[in-house]
Every structure is written in structure tokens, then in C-alpha cells.
Amino acid sequence: MVVTNISDFRKDIKSYLDKVAGNFDTIIINRGKDSGVVVISLEQSNSLMATNYELSHVLTKNLLIRQLKN
């Protein structure tokens, strides 16, 4: 995980995005006043969305929990 501010991110955006795409790093960009942005790869985003979708269905969630316990 890499933490930076918006100014540094703008200065070297290509390098930061290469880290995200190539190394699956997560970039946290502080924007001041408790505000920020997280940059993740498309693959990581798709994985999170799929997990969220699966866990949003109660039956699927309960089945997964039972399988993990066994």
C-alpha cells in the first residue's frame, strides 16, 4: 500500500499507475481535510465487486460460511 498526496501523484502519475497495474499495489491519495481517494487495479475492483455480490445474497453467504467452517 502506497500513501501519497495529490500533488505528488500528479507529478508522477504514470509511475503510480504502473505500480497499481503491475504490482497490484493500492494507492491512497490524501486530498486534505479527511478526504481521500483509493486507486486499485481493475482486477482488484472486479474481485471486490464479485465478492460483494456473492455476499449480498443471504443463501449464498450462509452456504459459504458453512463451507469455510468444514
VOKOL-125358 format. One record per residue: x, z, y of N, C-alpha, C in turn; residue number from 0. Coordinates in Angstrom, 2 decimals, padded with zeros to 5 digits, always signed. Layout:
REM VOKOL-125358
<pt n_px="X" n_pz="Z" n_py="Y" ca_px="X" ca_pz="Z" ca_py="Y" c_px="X" c_pz="Z" c_py="Y" n="NUM"/>
...
This chain:
REM VOKOL-125358
<pt n_px="+000.85" n_pz="+000.00" n_py="-001.17" ca_px="+000.00" ca_pz="+000.00" ca_py="+000.00" c_px="+000.90" c_pz="+000.00" c_py="+001.24" n="0"/>
<pt n_px="+000.56" n_pz="-000.87" n_py="+002.16" ca_px="+001.33" ca_pz="-001.00" ca_py="+003.39" c_px="+000.42" c_pz="-000.65" c_py="+004.56" n="1"/>
<pt n_px="+000.90" n_pz="+000.17" n_py="+005.46" ca_px="+000.14" ca_pz="+000.53" ca_py="+006.66" c_px="+000.87" c_pz="-000.03" c_py="+007.87" n="2"/>
<pt n_px="+000.12" n_pz="-000.67" n_py="+008.74" ca_px="+000.71" ca_pz="-001.26" ca_py="+009.95" c_px="-000.30" c_pz="-001.19" c_py="+011.08" n="3"/>
<pt n_px="+000.13" n_pz="-001.60" n_py="+012.26" ca_px="-000.81" ca_pz="-001.68" ca_py="+013.37" c_px="-001.08" c_pz="-003.16" c_py="+013.67" n="4"/>
<pt n_px="-002.04" n_pz="-003.43" n_py="+014.48" ca_px="-002.48" ca_pz="-004.80" ca_py="+014.73" c_px="-001.37" c_pz="-005.64" c_py="+015.38" n="5"/>
<pt n_px="-000.58" n_pz="-005.03" n_py="+016.25" ca_px="+000.49" ca_pz="-005.77" ca_py="+016.93" c_px="+001.55" c_pz="-006.25" c_py="+015.94" n="6"/>
<pt n_px="+001.99" n_pz="-005.35" n_py="+015.06" ca_px="+002.98" ca_pz="-005.73" ca_py="+014.06" c_px="+002.41" c_pz="-006.74" c_py="+013.07" n="7"/>
<pt n_px="+001.16" n_pz="-006.56" n_py="+012.71" ca_px="+000.52" ca_pz="-007.50" ca_py="+011.79" c_px="+000.49" c_pz="-008.91" c_py="+012.39" n="8"/>
<pt n_px="+000.12" n_pz="-009.01" n_py="+013.65" ca_px="+000.09" ca_pz="-010.33" ca_py="+014.32" c_px="+001.47" c_pz="-010.97" c_py="+014.39" n="9"/>
<pt n_px="+002.48" n_pz="-010.16" n_py="+014.63" ca_px="+003.85" ca_pz="-010.69" ca_py="+014.74" c_px="+004.33" c_pz="-011.33" c_py="+013.44" n="10"/>
<pt n_px="+003.91" n_pz="-010.75" n_py="+012.31" ca_px="+004.43" ca_pz="-011.21" ca_py="+011.02" c_px="+003.31" c_pz="-011.41" c_py="+010.01" n="11"/>
<pt n_px="+002.24" n_pz="-012.06" n_py="+010.43" ca_px="+001.05" ca_pz="-012.21" ca_py="+009.61" c_px="+001.35" c_pz="-012.92" c_py="+008.28" n="12"/>
<pt n_px="+002.18" n_pz="-013.94" n_py="+008.31" ca_px="+002.48" ca_pz="-014.67" ca_py="+007.07" c_px="+003.12" c_pz="-013.77" c_py="+006.03" n="13"/>
<pt n_px="+004.08" n_pz="-012.96" n_py="+006.45" ca_px="+004.75" ca_pz="-012.05" ca_py="+005.52" c_px="+003.76" c_pz="-011.05" c_py="+004.93" n="14"/>
<pt n_px="+002.91" n_pz="-010.49" n_py="+005.77" ca_px="+001.93" ca_pz="-009.54" ca_py="+005.27" c_px="+000.97" c_pz="-010.19" c_py="+004.29" n="15"/>
<pt n_px="+000.47" n_pz="-011.37" n_py="+004.61" ca_px="-000.46" ca_pz="-012.05" ca_py="+003.72" c_px="+000.21" c_pz="-012.49" c_py="+002.43" n="16"/>
<pt n_px="+001.47" n_pz="-012.83" n_py="+002.48" ca_px="+002.22" ca_pz="-013.16" ca_py="+001.26" c_px="+002.31" c_pz="-011.94" c_py="+000.34" n="17"/>
<pt n_px="+002.49" n_pz="-010.76" n_py="+000.92" ca_px="+002.54" ca_pz="-009.52" ca_py="+000.14" c_px="+001.20" c_pz="-009.29" c_py="-000.55" n="18"/>
<pt n_px="+000.14" n_pz="-009.54" n_py="+000.17" ca_px="-001.20" ca_pz="-009.34" ca_py="-000.39" c_px="-001.46" c_pz="-010.33" c_py="-001.52" n="19"/>
<pt n_px="-001.18" n_pz="-011.60" n_py="-001.27" ca_px="-001.46" ca_pz="-012.64" ca_py="-002.25" c_px="-000.51" c_pz="-012.60" c_py="-003.44" n="20"/>
<pt n_px="+000.76" n_pz="-012.36" n_py="-003.20" ca_px="+001.75" ca_pz="-012.44" ca_py="-004.26" c_px="+001.97" c_pz="-011.16" c_py="-005.04" n="21"/>
<pt n_px="+001.87" n_pz="-010.03" n_py="-004.37" ca_px="+002.20" ca_pz="-008.74" ca_py="-004.99" c_px="+000.99" c_pz="-007.84" c_py="-005.18" n="22"/>
<pt n_px="-000.18" n_pz="-008.33" n_py="-004.81" ca_px="-001.41" ca_pz="-007.55" ca_py="-004.88" c_px="-001.32" c_pz="-006.26" c_py="-004.09" n="23"/>
<pt n_px="-000.53" n_pz="-006.31" n_py="-003.00" ca_px="-000.46" ca_pz="-005.17" ca_py="-002.10" c_px="-001.76" c_pz="-005.06" c_py="-001.31" n="24"/>
<pt n_px="-002.03" n_pz="-003.88" n_py="-000.84" ca_px="-003.15" ca_pz="-003.63" ca_py="+000.06" c_px="-002.57" c_pz="-003.32" c_py="+001.43" n="25"/>
<pt n_px="-003.08" n_pz="-003.98" n_py="+002.45" ca_px="-002.61" ca_pz="-003.76" ca_py="+003.82" c_px="-003.69" c_pz="-003.00" c_py="+004.58" n="26"/>
<pt n_px="-003.30" n_pz="-001.91" n_py="+005.20" ca_px="-004.20" ca_pz="-001.18" ca_py="+006.08" c_px="-003.71" c_pz="-001.41" c_py="+007.50" n="27"/>
<pt n_px="-004.59" n_pz="-001.95" n_py="+008.33" ca_px="-004.24" ca_pz="-002.24" ca_py="+009.72" c_px="-004.96" c_pz="-001.24" c_py="+010.61" n="28"/>
<pt n_px="-004.20" n_pz="-000.35" n_py="+011.23" ca_px="-004.77" ca_pz="+000.61" ca_py="+012.17" c_px="-005.06" c_pz="-000.10" c_py="+013.49" n="29"/>
<pt n_px="-006.26" n_pz="+000.13" n_py="+014.00" ca_px="-006.64" ca_pz="-000.50" ca_py="+015.26" c_px="-006.89" c_pz="+000.52" c_py="+016.36" n="30"/>
<pt n_px="-006.55" n_pz="+001.76" n_py="+016.10" ca_px="-006.72" ca_pz="+002.81" ca_py="+017.11" c_px="-008.10" c_pz="+003.43" c_py="+017.06" n="31"/>
<pt n_px="-008.22" n_pz="+004.60" n_py="+017.62" ca_px="-009.49" ca_pz="+005.33" ca_py="+017.71" c_px="-010.20" c_pz="+005.42" c_py="+016.35" n="32"/>
<pt n_px="-009.47" n_pz="+005.80" n_py="+015.32" ca_px="-010.03" ca_pz="+005.95" ca_py="+013.97" c_px="-010.68" c_pz="+004.68" c_py="+013.44" n="33"/>
<pt n_px="-010.17" n_pz="+003.55" n_py="+013.87" ca_px="-010.70" ca_pz="+002.27" ca_py="+013.43" c_px="-009.61" c_pz="+001.55" c_py="+012.65" n="34"/>
<pt n_px="-010.00" n_pz="+000.84" n_py="+011.63" ca_px="-009.01" ca_pz="+000.11" ca_py="+010.85" c_px="-009.64" c_pz="-000.96" c_py="+009.99" n="35"/>
<pt n_px="-008.77" n_pz="-001.76" n_py="+009.40" ca_px="-009.19" ca_pz="-002.86" ca_py="+008.55" c_px="-008.30" c_pz="-002.84" c_py="+007.31" n="36"/>
<pt n_px="-008.88" n_pz="-003.18" n_py="+006.17" ca_px="-008.13" ca_pz="-003.27" ca_py="+004.93" c_px="-008.10" c_pz="-004.73" c_py="+004.51" n="37"/>
<pt n_px="-006.91" n_pz="-005.21" n_py="+004.15" ca_px="-006.75" ca_pz="-006.58" ca_py="+003.67" c_px="-006.35" c_pz="-006.51" c_py="+002.20" n="38"/>
<pt n_px="-007.17" n_pz="-007.14" n_py="+001.34" ca_px="-006.86" ca_pz="-007.21" ca_py="-000.09" c_px="-006.95" c_pz="-008.66" c_py="-000.53" n="39"/>
<pt n_px="-006.41" n_pz="-008.95" n_py="-001.70" ca_px="-006.45" ca_pz="-010.31" ca_py="-002.21" c_px="-007.86" c_pz="-010.69" c_py="-002.66" n="40"/>
<pt n_px="-008.10" n_pz="-011.98" n_py="-002.77" ca_px="-009.39" ca_pz="-012.46" ca_py="-003.25" c_px="-009.65" c_pz="-011.95" c_py="-004.66" n="41"/>
<pt n_px="-008.62" n_pz="-011.94" n_py="-005.50" ca_px="-008.77" ca_pz="-011.46" ca_py="-006.87" c_px="-009.19" c_pz="-009.99" c_py="-006.90" n="42"/>
<pt n_px="-008.57" n_pz="-009.17" n_py="-006.05" ca_px="-008.94" ca_pz="-007.76" ca_py="-005.98" c_px="-010.38" c_pz="-007.60" c_py="-005.48" n="43"/>
<pt n_px="-010.75" n_pz="-008.39" n_py="-004.48" ca_px="-012.10" ca_pz="-008.33" ca_py="-003.95" c_px="-013.12" c_pz="-008.71" c_py="-005.02" n="44"/>
<pt n_px="-012.85" n_pz="-009.78" n_py="-005.75" ca_px="-013.77" ca_pz="-010.21" ca_py="-006.81" c_px="-013.91" c_pz="-009.14" c_py="-007.88" n="45"/>
<pt n_px="-012.82" n_pz="-008.50" n_py="-008.22" ca_px="-012.85" ca_pz="-007.44" ca_py="-009.22" c_px="-013.69" c_pz="-006.25" c_py="-008.74" n="46"/>
<pt n_px="-013.50" n_pz="-005.86" n_py="-007.49" ca_px="-014.29" ca_pz="-004.76" ca_py="-006.92" c_px="-015.78" c_pz="-005.09" c_py="-006.87" n="47"/>
<pt n_px="-016.09" n_pz="-006.33" n_py="-006.49" ca_px="-017.50" ca_pz="-006.76" ca_py="-006.43" c_px="-018.13" c_pz="-006.75" c_py="-007.82" n="48"/>
<pt n_px="-017.39" n_pz="-007.22" n_py="-008.82" ca_px="-017.90" ca_pz="-007.24" ca_py="-010.19" c_px="-018.14" c_pz="-005.82" c_py="-010.70" n="49"/>
<pt n_px="-017.19" n_pz="-004.93" n_py="-010.43" ca_px="-017.34" ca_pz="-003.54" ca_py="-010.84" c_px="-018.53" c_pz="-002.90" c_py="-010.15" n="50"/>
<pt n_px="-018.68" n_pz="-003.14" n_py="-008.87" ca_px="-019.81" ca_pz="-002.60" ca_py="-008.11" c_px="-021.13" c_pz="-003.11" c_py="-008.67" n="51"/>
<pt n_px="-021.18" n_pz="-004.39" n_py="-008.99" ca_px="-022.40" ca_pz="-004.99" ca_py="-009.55" c_px="-022.73" c_pz="-004.35" c_py="-010.89" n="52"/>
<pt n_px="-021.72" n_pz="-004.23" n_py="-011.76" ca_px="-021.95" ca_pz="-003.64" ca_py="-013.08" c_px="-022.42" c_pz="-002.20" c_py="-012.98" n="53"/>
<pt n_px="-021.80" n_pz="-001.43" n_py="-012.10" ca_px="-022.15" ca_pz="-000.02" ca_py="-011.99" c_px="-023.45" c_pz="+000.21" c_py="-011.22" n="54"/>
<pt n_px="-023.95" n_pz="-000.81" n_py="-010.55" ca_px="-025.20" ca_pz="-000.66" ca_py="-009.80" c_px="-026.42" c_pz="-000.69" c_py="-010.72" n="55"/>
<pt n_px="-026.25" n_pz="-001.13" n_py="-011.93" ca_px="-027.34" ca_pz="-001.16" ca_py="-012.90" c_px="-027.22" c_pz="+000.08" c_py="-013.79" n="56"/>
<pt n_px="-028.24" n_pz="+000.90" n_py="-013.76" ca_px="-028.20" ca_pz="+002.20" ca_py="-014.43" c_px="-027.92" c_pz="+002.04" c_py="-015.92" n="57"/>
<pt n_px="-028.57" n_pz="+001.10" n_py="-016.58" ca_px="-028.38" ca_pz="+000.94" ca_py="-018.02" c_px="-026.94" c_pz="+000.55" c_py="-018.34" n="58"/>
<pt n_px="-026.40" n_pz="-000.37" n_py="-017.58" ca_px="-025.02" ca_pz="-000.80" ca_py="-017.80" c_px="-024.07" c_pz="+000.35" c_py="-017.53" n="59"/>
<pt n_px="-024.33" n_pz="+001.08" n_py="-016.47" ca_px="-023.47" ca_pz="+002.21" ca_py="-016.12" c_px="-023.46" c_pz="+003.25" c_py="-017.24" n="60"/>
<pt n_px="-024.64" n_pz="+003.59" n_py="-017.76" ca_px="-024.72" ca_pz="+004.58" ca_py="-018.83" c_px="-024.03" c_pz="+004.09" c_py="-020.10" n="61"/>
<pt n_px="-024.17" n_pz="+002.80" n_py="-020.40" ca_px="-023.51" ca_pz="+002.23" ca_py="-021.57" c_px="-022.00" c_pz="+002.31" c_py="-021.43" n="62"/>
<pt n_px="-021.49" n_pz="+001.95" n_py="-020.25" ca_px="-020.05" ca_pz="+002.02" ca_py="-020.01" c_px="-019.53" c_pz="+003.44" c_py="-020.13" n="63"/>
<pt n_px="-020.26" n_pz="+004.38" n_py="-019.61" ca_px="-019.85" ca_pz="+005.79" ca_py="-019.68" c_px="-019.80" c_pz="+006.25" c_py="-021.13" n="64"/>
<pt n_px="-020.83" n_pz="+005.89" n_py="-021.92" ca_px="-020.83" ca_pz="+006.25" ca_py="-023.33" c_px="-019.65" c_pz="+005.64" c_py="-024.07" n="65"/>
<pt n_px="-019.34" n_pz="+004.37" n_py="-023.78" ca_px="-018.23" ca_pz="+003.70" ca_py="-024.44" c_px="-016.89" c_pz="+004.34" c_py="-024.08" n="66"/>
<pt n_px="-016.75" n_pz="+004.76" n_py="-022.83" ca_px="-015.50" ca_pz="+005.39" ca_py="-022.42" c_px="-015.30" c_pz="+006.76" c_py="-023.07" n="67"/>
<pt n_px="-016.39" n_pz="+007.45" n_py="-023.36" ca_px="-016.30" ca_pz="+008.77" ca_py="-023.99" c_px="-015.91" c_pz="+008.66" c_py="-025.45" n="68"/>
<pt n_px="-016.23" n_pz="+007.55" n_py="-026.09" ca_px="-015.91" ca_pz="+007.39" ca_py="-027.53" c_px="-014.55" c_pz="+006.85" c_py="-027.76" n="69"/>
